[in-house]
Amino acid sequence: MGEADFLGLFSRLNEPHSRCGERVERVLVLLKQLQSPASRRDAMNAVTVLRGLLRRYRWVYQVSPTLQGYRAIRVPAKRETLTDDDVWEHNAVRDLLDLLQQEGSLSRVRRCVVCNGWLFAAKRNDQEFCSRNCRQNRYDNDPKRKAEHRAKMRDLYALKKELARNPKAGVGLKTRRRG
C-alpha cells in the first residue's frame, strides 16, 4: 500500500461529520490501542469492541493480476448495493487491517500535533505534521521564536526611526587610511 492510498484514506477520514469516517476512525483508534495496550484487560476489551465493529464489513476474494504476479485481493461483498461512501469505508477498514499485519506500519499512523488530523508517516518515522501548512503554523506560533521576532522587529523599527530623523547618518563618514 502506497502513500497515495493513505492520502485518499486520510482526506476522507479527516472530514467532519462523516458517519463513515467516524466508524473508520473508531476502528483505527482500537487498532492503535492493540498496538501498545496499557494492560491485558485493555487489549481484550479493545478486541471485543473491534470484533463487534468489524461484523459490519463483508469481503470476498478475487484473483487479480499485479506487477508481482497474480494475487488474491479483498473487495467489498455485494458492491452493487453499496454507496460510494460505503465502498470507501470498506476499503479503508481493509487497508487498516492489512496494516495491522505489517510489523510497525500501524505505528506510523498518528495524529498531527497542530490540527489533530490523521497522517501516515511514510517517509519519516518521527513525522509530526500532516502538511507544510501545519508545520509552518507550529513554527510561526512558537513562543520562543515569536519573542525573538519581536526583538528583531523592535531593533529594526528603532533603526528606521533613527535613519528617518537623519537620512544622511552613516553615509560617507568612513575615513580612509593613508598608507
Secondary structure, 3 states (H helix, E strand, C coil): CCHHHHHHHHHHHCCCCCHHHHHHHHHHHHHHHHHCCCCHHHHHHHHHHHHHHHCCCCEEEEEEEECCEEEEEEEECCHHHCCHHHHHHHHHHHHHHHHHHCCCCHHHEEECCCCCCEEECCCCCCCCCCCHHHHHHHHHCCHHHHHHHHHHHHHHHHHHHHHHHCCCCCCCCCCCCCC
